[in-house]
């Protein structure tokens, strides 16, 4: 089919922007369709995890993200801890803050975390870019996409699609689009998912939550931090005027019956009513200072992330309560995983079967996040049994081991994809790998390709990878550190690593190159 573009991305949120950028770096022609005329100003995630921060780092965006965090910390001093030690490996500056997060409203004490834990210590550089709210992240990514020349067509709604087998005809409010591939990054009420006939299985909601920044006539009536009551829980702070509520009253009454229908806008009276019910006070809110959000613990996952030439990413593929901001990070991870693979397929050097690894690799992590947030729903219920469980968990989270465990899970440093090979780095996100010239391997990843680090004295592995020139960038270093060599995919996942040389190591690298970089180009 004659195509207008290789790939059309529906949705200009962070997930759609990341995906479009990765596709552009891979050489694909791409456009973004967004139904909103302007960027969404609603309050959403307030932080990012380490895989997301490191994704920004690999594309040269870490300084901009660090600037966002510094500005935030100037306004709000909470959830931060100054770290005086430089990151391991030398040659870099210490992160400005230690981000911990919370589990079911129980804030994790940074002083209890074992920051020398190998998993945490291996991912220290990007710690200074964790406190990046979703709105600021979206603005940062919009600039990145604009520099790559990707058009964002706002005010365009998708109304129909037809997967012809060799492309997709997309009916929109602005006319018909002919595209090779269509990716829905259009949120939990995804039109793309609905039109593609992809099921969305999961559990129904039992709570309603709100978050907003407001003017409060009598703030002394509220406790600071998280407070549990017989009606649910509420949070006041850490920013002045920021409030959040959780009510176990079932799905919001303002939602229509269809799961595909977005909820009505949130009003000041609605937020005030929820805060009064949960807090048991007559607190008065006088103004909204940011677009508030309403959410539930609806937890669902698409039955498949791909149907023919239609794919899903982000909330279009999975929804869950926003505890800990996991949804944003899960979606960015989807985009990083899918972007380079779909780019390789459109470039012609990878078969369509490569796209099957997208669902296989991302679905297990999505299922885990759904269960991680479901667990928090169970702990936050206002009944006596949940309150008792909450106290047990609070005791565990007051220990060094318990806090470190939770922080590692929230930060994303323990994420791993099941890939062949016995080296402990394979399937994990590449750690901070410092080179003898003071640079890091991430500094050599801005172009979005596969990167091979070769630390052998004679460049043994780099010579082997030369047959994949143009798809694999080779970085040689003679510091003789371990790993001796490591192959990193564009999404930051280690595809192969070795601490030795020899026939077995060379065979392993060649196998990984064929799998992830296609047939040799030379």
DOFI-553385 format. One record per residue (C-alpha): residue in one letter; residue number from 0; x negated, z, y negated. Coordinates in steps of 0.02 Angstrom, whole numbers. Example, Ala and Ser with C-alpha at 12.3 -4.5 7.8 and 13.67 -1.06 7.14 Angstrom:
<atoms>
ATOM rest  nr     xx     zz     yy
ATOM    A   0   -615    390    225
ATOM    S   1   -684    357     53
</atoms>
This chain:
<atoms>
ATOM rest  nr     xx     zz     yy
ATOM    X   0      0      0      0
ATOM    X   1    -60    -38   -175
ATOM    X   2    -94    129   -255
ATOM    X   3    -95    196   -433
ATOM    X   4   -215    335   -380
ATOM    X   5   -297    400   -222
ATOM    X   6   -217    572   -236
ATOM    X   7    -74    645   -337
ATOM    X   8    -74    833   -359
ATOM    X   9     91    914   -405
ATOM    X  10     66   1072   -506
ATOM    X  11    -57   1111   -646
ATOM    X  12    -84   1294   -606
ATOM    X  13   -256   1358   -552
ATOM    X  14   -236   1290   -375
ATOM    X  15   -189   1114   -431
ATOM    X  16   -328   1113   -561
ATOM    X  17   -461   1167   -437
ATOM    X  18   -402   1040   -309
ATOM    X  19   -401    898   -436
ATOM    X  20   -576    945   -495
ATOM    X  21   -645    945   -318
ATOM    X  22   -566    777   -283
ATOM    X  23   -640    704   -442
ATOM    X  24   -812    770   -397
ATOM    X  25   -792    685   -227
ATOM    X  26   -760    518   -314
ATOM    X  27   -572    506   -287
ATOM    X  28   -452    446   -420
ATOM    X  29   -329    587   -451
ATOM    X  30   -189    636   -568
ATOM    X  31    -90    797   -592
ATOM    X  32     98    800   -618
ATOM    X  33    170    958   -695
ATOM    X  34    353    989   -733
ATOM    X  35    316   1114   -873
ATOM    X  36    282   1041  -1044
ATOM    X  37    159   1182  -1083
ATOM    X  38     48   1298   -978
ATOM    X  39    138   1445   -899
ATOM    X  40    110   1601  -1006
ATOM    X  41    190   1724   -883
ATOM    X  42     93   1878   -828
ATOM    X  43     20   1851   -657
ATOM    X  44   -142   1898   -567
ATOM    X  45   -261   2001   -672
ATOM    X  46   -420   1974   -571
ATOM    X  47   -507   1860   -447
ATOM    X  48   -601   1898   -287
ATOM    X  49   -782   1855   -247
ATOM    X  50   -749   1689   -157
ATOM    X  51   -655   1629   -311
ATOM    X  52   -789   1691   -430
ATOM    X  53   -922   1609   -323
ATOM    X  54   -823   1446   -321
ATOM    X  55   -834   1449   -511
ATOM    X  56  -1020   1487   -497
ATOM    X  57  -1050   1338   -384
ATOM    X  58   -974   1224   -515
ATOM    X  59  -1071   1295   -662
ATOM    X  60   -923   1394   -730
ATOM    X  61   -990   1570   -699
ATOM    X  62  -1050   1600   -879
ATOM    X  63   -878   1557   -947
ATOM    X  64   -795   1675   -822
ATOM    X  65   -918   1813   -865
ATOM    X  66   -874   1791  -1049
ATOM    X  67   -689   1817  -1006
ATOM    X  68   -730   1979   -916
ATOM    X  69   -837   2044  -1059
ATOM    X  70   -696   2010  -1181
ATOM    X  71   -573   2098  -1067
ATOM    X  72   -685   2250  -1048
ATOM    X  73   -701   2262  -1235
ATOM    X  74   -512   2283  -1243
ATOM    X  75   -491   2388  -1088
ATOM    X  76   -623   2504  -1016
ATOM    X  77   -531   2546   -855
ATOM    X  78   -571   2480   -681
ATOM    X  79   -753   2458   -731
ATOM    X  80   -915   2542   -689
ATOM    X  81  -1081   2499   -768
ATOM    X  82  -1211   2450   -639
ATOM    X  83  -1391   2481   -683
ATOM    X  84  -1477   2396   -537
ATOM    X  85  -1511   2208   -537
ATOM    X  86  -1442   2102   -395
ATOM    X  87  -1553   2088   -242
ATOM    X  88  -1679   1947   -239
ATOM    X  89  -1738   1965   -419
ATOM    X  90  -1724   1840   -558
ATOM    X  91  -1549   1887   -614
ATOM    X  92  -1459   2010   -723
ATOM    X  93  -1353   2153   -661
ATOM    X  94  -1165   2132   -660
ATOM    X  95  -1077   2219   -803
ATOM    X  96   -945   2304   -698
ATOM    X  97   -898   2350   -521
ATOM    X  98   -723   2292   -480
ATOM    X  99   -629   2386   -345
ATOM    X 100   -442   2356   -357
ATOM    X 101   -306   2455   -270
ATOM    X 102   -211   2467   -106
ATOM    X 103    -25   2501   -126
ATOM    X 104    -56   2574   -299
ATOM    X 105   -197   2689   -240
ATOM    X 106   -341   2642   -354
ATOM    X 107   -508   2632   -263
ATOM    X 108   -646   2739   -338
ATOM    X 109   -801   2633   -373
ATOM    X 110   -910   2788   -356
ATOM    X 111   -859   2804   -174
ATOM    X 112   -905   2625   -128
ATOM    X 113  -1065   2594    -31
ATOM    X 114  -1128   2452   -140
ATOM    X 115  -1282   2437    -28
ATOM    X 116  -1169   2378    115
ATOM    X 117  -1247   2213    172
ATOM    X 118  -1086   2114    145
ATOM    X 119  -1067   2176    -34
ATOM    X 120  -1252   2169    -77
ATOM    X 121  -1261   1987    -20
ATOM    X 122  -1130   1936   -150
ATOM    X 123  -1183   2031   -306
ATOM    X 124  -1214   1893   -434
ATOM    X 125  -1031   1848   -464
ATOM    X 126   -975   2030   -484
ATOM    X 127   -981   2005   -671
ATOM    X 128   -840   1878   -663
ATOM    X 129   -705   1971   -564
ATOM    X 130   -592   2029   -704
ATOM    X 131   -527   1858   -753
ATOM    X 132   -336   1855   -778
ATOM    X 133   -243   1704   -714
ATOM    X 134   -198   1637   -887
ATOM    X 135   -379   1639   -943
ATOM    X 136   -434   1563   -777
ATOM    X 137   -308   1423   -798
ATOM    X 138   -375   1384   -972
ATOM    X 139   -553   1383   -907
ATOM    X 140   -507   1264   -765
ATOM    X 141   -406   1152   -881
ATOM    X 142   -565   1122   -982
ATOM    X 143   -661   1086   -822
ATOM    X 144   -532    958   -766
ATOM    X 145   -529    877   -937
ATOM    X 146   -718    855   -936
ATOM    X 147   -701    768   -767
ATOM    X 148   -575    647   -842
ATOM    X 149   -426    697   -735
ATOM    X 150   -259    660   -821
ATOM    X 151   -128    798   -824
ATOM    X 152     46    724   -849
ATOM    X 153    158    864   -912
ATOM    X 154    347    861   -917
ATOM    X 155    354    758   -757
ATOM    X 156    464    820   -615
ATOM    X 157    457    759   -436
ATOM    X 158    628    710   -368
ATOM    X 159    593    610   -209
ATOM    X 160    454    557    -93
ATOM    X 161    432    429     44
ATOM    X 162    281    439    160
ATOM    X 163    255    258    212
ATOM    X 164    112    294    330
ATOM    X 165    -18    210    220
ATOM    X 166     31    300     59
ATOM    X 167    168    398    -27
ATOM    X 168    300    335   -148
ATOM    X 169    342    477   -266
ATOM    X 170    501    469   -370
ATOM    X 171    479    565   -532
ATOM    X 172    570    591   -696
ATOM    X 173    447    466   -771
ATOM    X 174    463    332   -638
ATOM    X 175    391    294   -467
ATOM    X 176    212    339   -425
ATOM    X 177    117    253   -285
ATOM    X 178    -17    366   -215
ATOM    X 179   -125    373    -61
ATOM    X 180    -96    559    -35
ATOM    X 181     19    688   -110
ATOM    X 182    -26    874   -122
ATOM    X 183    103   1003   -170
ATOM    X 184     27   1144   -273
ATOM    X 185    195   1176   -353
ATOM    X 186    224   1357   -309
ATOM    X 187    334   1459   -194
ATOM    X 188    489   1356   -236
ATOM    X 189    391   1197   -196
ATOM    X 190    489   1037   -219
ATOM    X 191    357    943   -120
ATOM    X 192    376   1060     29
ATOM    X 193    566   1043     24
ATOM    X 194    563    853      9
ATOM    X 195    436    840    150
ATOM    X 196    552    942    263
ATOM    X 197    418   1073    301
ATOM    X 198    488   1239    361
ATOM    X 199    447   1404    275
ATOM    X 200    457   1547    400
ATOM    X 201    434   1731    363
ATOM    X 202    517   1894    312
ATOM    X 203    652   1925    182
ATOM    X 204    623   2036     29
ATOM    X 205    673   2218     14
ATOM    X 206    603   2256   -159
ATOM    X 207    604   2191   -337
ATOM    X 208    451   2207   -448
ATOM    X 209    419   2175   -632
ATOM    X 210    264   2171   -739
ATOM    X 211    258   2153   -927
ATOM    X 212    166   2200  -1086
ATOM    X 213    287   2286  -1203
ATOM    X 214    304   2393  -1358
ATOM    X 215    364   2567  -1309
ATOM    X 216    454   2680  -1431
ATOM    X 217    409   2838  -1335
ATOM    X 218    260   2806  -1219
ATOM    X 219    232   2993  -1192
ATOM    X 220    381   2991  -1074
ATOM    X 221    279   2891   -947
ATOM    X 222    137   2948   -837
ATOM    X 223    -24   2848   -839
ATOM    X 224    -74   2746   -687
ATOM    X 225     37   2732   -533
ATOM    X 226    179   2857   -511
ATOM    X 227    294   2869   -359
ATOM    X 228    474   2925   -376
ATOM    X 229    629   2932   -264
ATOM    X 230    677   2760   -332
ATOM    X 231    510   2672   -303
ATOM    X 232    351   2667   -407
ATOM    X 233    294   2620   -581
ATOM    X 234    130   2594   -670
ATOM    X 235     86   2619   -852
ATOM    X 236    -82   2548   -910
ATOM    X 237   -226   2515   -905
ATOM    X 238   -194   2404  -1057
ATOM    X 239    -85   2479  -1194
ATOM    X 240     94   2432  -1161
ATOM    X 241     68   2360   -989
ATOM    X 242    201   2416   -867
ATOM    X 243    246   2372   -688
ATOM    X 244    390   2431   -580
ATOM    X 245    435   2421   -395
ATOM    X 246    615   2453   -340
ATOM    X 247    669   2449   -159
ATOM    X 248    838   2372   -194
ATOM    X 249    829   2208    -99
ATOM    X 250    809   2035   -175
ATOM    X 251    838   2016   -364
ATOM    X 252   1021   1989   -407
ATOM    X 253    970   1850   -526
ATOM    X 254    905   1742   -384
ATOM    X 255   1024   1611   -318
ATOM    X 256   1051   1595   -132
ATOM    X 257    928   1452   -105
ATOM    X 258    746   1505    -81
ATOM    X 259    698   1343   -168
ATOM    X 260    784   1394   -332
ATOM    X 261    677   1484   -461
ATOM    X 262    742   1646   -536
ATOM    X 263    813   1661   -712
ATOM    X 264    695   1714   -853
ATOM    X 265    658   1900   -867
ATOM    X 266    733   1991  -1016
ATOM    X 267    678   2147  -1111
ATOM    X 268    836   2236  -1055
ATOM    X 269    799   2195   -874
ATOM    X 270    623   2268   -882
ATOM    X 271    686   2422   -976
ATOM    X 272    825   2451   -850
ATOM    X 273    705   2443   -704
ATOM    X 274    580   2559   -789
ATOM    X 275    716   2685   -830
ATOM    X 276    785   2685   -653
ATOM    X 277    616   2706   -571
ATOM    X 278    541   2831   -695
ATOM    X 279    699   2934   -713
ATOM    X 280    678   2934   -902
ATOM    X 281    768   2858  -1050
ATOM    X 282    612   2766  -1107
ATOM    X 283    648   2632  -1237
ATOM    X 284    560   2464  -1245
ATOM    X 285    568   2377  -1413
ATOM    X 286    481   2210  -1385
ATOM    X 287    399   2098  -1255
ATOM    X 288    218   2056  -1297
ATOM    X 289    187   1935  -1152
ATOM    X 290    301   1832  -1042
ATOM    X 291    353   1955   -904
ATOM    X 292    367   1914   -721
ATOM    X 293    488   1963   -583
ATOM    X 294    434   1959   -402
ATOM    X 295    481   2017   -228
ATOM    X 296    397   2053    -62
ATOM    X 297    464   1890     11
ATOM    X 298    325   1842    134
ATOM    X 299    325   1666    207
ATOM    X 300    206   1534    270
ATOM    X 301    234   1347    287
ATOM    X 302    256   1290    466
ATOM    X 303    119   1162    435
ATOM    X 304      2   1131    288
ATOM    X 305      6    943    320
ATOM    X 306    142    820    363
ATOM    X 307     71    643    370
ATOM    X 308      5    604    197
ATOM    X 309     87    754    116
ATOM    X 310     -9    919    106
ATOM    X 311     24   1092     34
ATOM    X 312    -91   1218    -50
ATOM    X 313    -71   1385   -138
ATOM    X 314    101   1464   -152
ATOM    X 315    180   1303    -89
ATOM    X 316     99   1348     79
ATOM    X 317    123   1537     75
ATOM    X 318    207   1671    -29
ATOM    X 319    195   1861    -25
ATOM    X 320    202   2009   -145
ATOM    X 321     66   2003   -278
ATOM    X 322    -20   2166   -230
ATOM    X 323   -204   2146   -275
ATOM    X 324   -185   1968   -341
ATOM    X 325   -218   1895   -168
ATOM    X 326   -106   1744   -194
ATOM    X 327   -212   1666   -331
ATOM    X 328   -371   1687   -229
ATOM    X 329   -292   1624    -69
ATOM    X 330   -233   1468   -161
ATOM    X 331   -401   1433   -241
ATOM    X 332   -479   1448    -69
ATOM    X 333   -353   1321     -4
ATOM    X 334   -400   1201   -144
ATOM    X 335   -587   1219   -115
ATOM    X 336   -566   1191     71
ATOM    X 337   -450   1041     55
ATOM    X 338   -527    957    -98
ATOM    X 339   -692    897    -26
ATOM    X 340   -612    850    141
ATOM    X 341   -477    743     63
ATOM    X 342   -608    671    -53
ATOM    X 343   -714    622     98
ATOM    X 344   -565    538    181
ATOM    X 345   -521    438     25
ATOM    X 346   -704    388      7
ATOM    X 347   -697    316    183
ATOM    X 348   -842    410    261
ATOM    X 349   -735    539    352
ATOM    X 350   -590    510    472
ATOM    X 351   -416    578    437
ATOM    X 352   -444    702    579
ATOM    X 353   -555    801    460
ATOM    X 354   -395    852    371
ATOM    X 355   -336    940    529
ATOM    X 356   -471   1070    499
ATOM    X 357   -386   1118    336
ATOM    X 358   -235   1195    421
ATOM    X 359   -341   1264    563
ATOM    X 360   -460   1353    445
ATOM    X 361   -342   1414    310
ATOM    X 362   -187   1465    409
ATOM    X 363   -265   1620    491
ATOM    X 364   -322   1687    323
ATOM    X 365   -150   1654    249
ATOM    X 366    -68   1750    391
ATOM    X 367   -189   1895    364
ATOM    X 368   -148   1905    178
ATOM    X 369     38   1908    217
ATOM    X 370     11   2056    334
ATOM    X 371   -106   2143    211
ATOM    X 372     30   2139     78
ATOM    X 373    168   2184    202
ATOM    X 374     69   2340    246
ATOM    X 375     68   2390     63
ATOM    X 376    256   2366     52
ATOM    X 377    275   2486    198
ATOM    X 378    164   2616    116
ATOM    X 379    252   2604    -53
ATOM    X 380    429   2636     10
ATOM    X 381    506   2792    -69
ATOM    X 382    565   2871     96
ATOM    X 383    487   3029    168
ATOM    X 384    397   2943    312
ATOM    X 385    313   2817    196
ATOM    X 386    264   2958     79
ATOM    X 387    181   3048    224
ATOM    X 388     90   2889    275
ATOM    X 389     37   2863     94
ATOM    X 390    -44   3036     94
ATOM    X 391   -140   2998    254
ATOM    X 392   -203   2835    180
ATOM    X 393   -247   2923     17
ATOM    X 394   -357   3042    117
ATOM    X 395   -442   2897    206
ATOM    X 396   -467   2805     41
ATOM    X 397   -550   2958    -32
ATOM    X 398   -695   2937     89
ATOM    X 399   -847   2826     69
ATOM    X 400   -811   2729    229
ATOM    X 401   -626   2705    191
ATOM    X 402   -652   2649     12
ATOM    X 403   -793   2531     60
ATOM    X 404   -685   2454    196
ATOM    X 405   -540   2422     77
ATOM    X 406   -651   2354    -62
ATOM    X 407   -735   2233     59
ATOM    X 408   -565   2170    116
ATOM    X 409   -498   2150    -60
ATOM    X 410   -658   2069   -125
ATOM    X 411   -655   1935     11
ATOM    X 412   -835   1960     69
ATOM    X 413   -781   1980    250
ATOM    X 414   -688   1814    260
ATOM    X 415   -749   1703    401
ATOM    X 416   -698   1536    476
ATOM    X 417   -719   1510    663
ATOM    X 418   -856   1378    673
ATOM    X 419   -977   1339    816
ATOM    X 420  -1147   1421    812
ATOM    X 421  -1218   1594    840
ATOM    X 422  -1305   1628    674
ATOM    X 423  -1215   1771    582
ATOM    X 424  -1197   1667    422
ATOM    X 425  -1104   1522    504
ATOM    X 426   -922   1518    449
ATOM    X 427   -950   1640    307
ATOM    X 428   -968   1606    122
ATOM    X 429  -1150   1577     75
ATOM    X 430  -1232   1734      7
ATOM    X 431  -1338   1743   -151
ATOM    X 432  -1487   1637    -97
ATOM    X 433  -1631   1651   -221
ATOM    X 434  -1769   1520   -229
ATOM    X 435  -1951   1546   -275
ATOM    X 436  -1926   1458   -443
ATOM    X 437  -1799   1589   -496
ATOM    X 438  -1646   1480   -468
ATOM    X 439  -1511   1507   -338
ATOM    X 440  -1440   1387   -211
ATOM    X 441  -1275   1393   -307
ATOM    X 442  -1365   1316   -456
ATOM    X 443  -1393   1161   -350
ATOM    X 444  -1209   1145   -302
ATOM    X 445  -1131   1093   -468
ATOM    X 446  -1103    914   -408
ATOM    X 447   -985    967   -269
ATOM    X 448  -1078    896   -119
ATOM    X 449  -1148    969     41
ATOM    X 450  -1313   1061     11
ATOM    X 451  -1455   1094    133
ATOM    X 452  -1584   1228     95
ATOM    X 453  -1747   1198    190
ATOM    X 454  -1880   1335    182
ATOM    X 455  -1998   1259    310
ATOM    X 456  -2174   1218    251
ATOM    X 457  -2161   1035    302
ATOM    X 458  -1978   1000    257
ATOM    X 459  -1929    975    439
ATOM    X 460  -1742    992    412
ATOM    X 461  -1740    898    247
ATOM    X 462  -1817    747    332
ATOM    X 463  -1681    750    464
ATOM    X 464  -1544    762    332
ATOM    X 465  -1616    616    233
ATOM    X 466  -1510    500    342
ATOM    X 467  -1358    573    252
ATOM    X 468  -1425    541     77
ATOM    X 469  -1287    531    -52
ATOM    X 470  -1179    657     41
ATOM    X 471  -1306    794     72
ATOM    X 472  -1423    862    -62
ATOM    X 473  -1583    937      4
ATOM    X 474  -1665   1085    -82
ATOM    X 475  -1837   1132    -19
ATOM    X 476  -1922   1298    -49
ATOM    X 477  -2082   1372     21
ATOM    X 478  -2050   1558      7
ATOM    X 479  -2036   1575    198
ATOM    X 480  -1885   1691    184
ATOM    X 481  -1739   1693    304
ATOM    X 482  -1631   1603    340
ATOM    X 483  -1760   1467    368
ATOM    X 484  -1629   1336    332
ATOM    X 485  -1444   1337    290
ATOM    X 486  -1315   1198    272
ATOM    X 487  -1176   1240    148
ATOM    X 488  -1015   1141    134
ATOM    X 489   -943   1102    -39
ATOM    X 490   -820   1247    -20
ATOM    X 491   -965   1368     -1
ATOM    X 492   -942   1395    186
ATOM    X 493  -1102   1397    290
ATOM    X 494  -1086   1257    417
ATOM    X 495  -1253   1289    503
ATOM    X 496  -1401   1407    483
ATOM    X 497  -1560   1447    575
ATOM    X 498  -1701   1573    563
ATOM    X 499  -1816   1464    668
ATOM    X 500  -1877   1286    687
ATOM    X 501  -1884   1185    846
ATOM    X 502  -1780   1065    948
ATOM    X 503  -1630   1180    968
ATOM    X 504  -1619   1212    780
ATOM    X 505  -1638   1027    738
ATOM    X 506  -1504    981    865
ATOM    X 507  -1386   1109    789
ATOM    X 508  -1413   1040    615
ATOM    X 509  -1386    861    671
ATOM    X 510  -1224    910    758
ATOM    X 511  -1162    998    601
ATOM    X 512  -1208    849    492
ATOM    X 513  -1112    728    603
ATOM    X 514   -962    844    600
ATOM    X 515   -955    879    414
ATOM    X 516  -1049    734    331
ATOM    X 517   -990    591    442
ATOM    X 518  -1100    455    516
ATOM    X 519  -1276    437    442
ATOM    X 520  -1280    331    286
ATOM    X 521  -1456    268    317
</atoms>
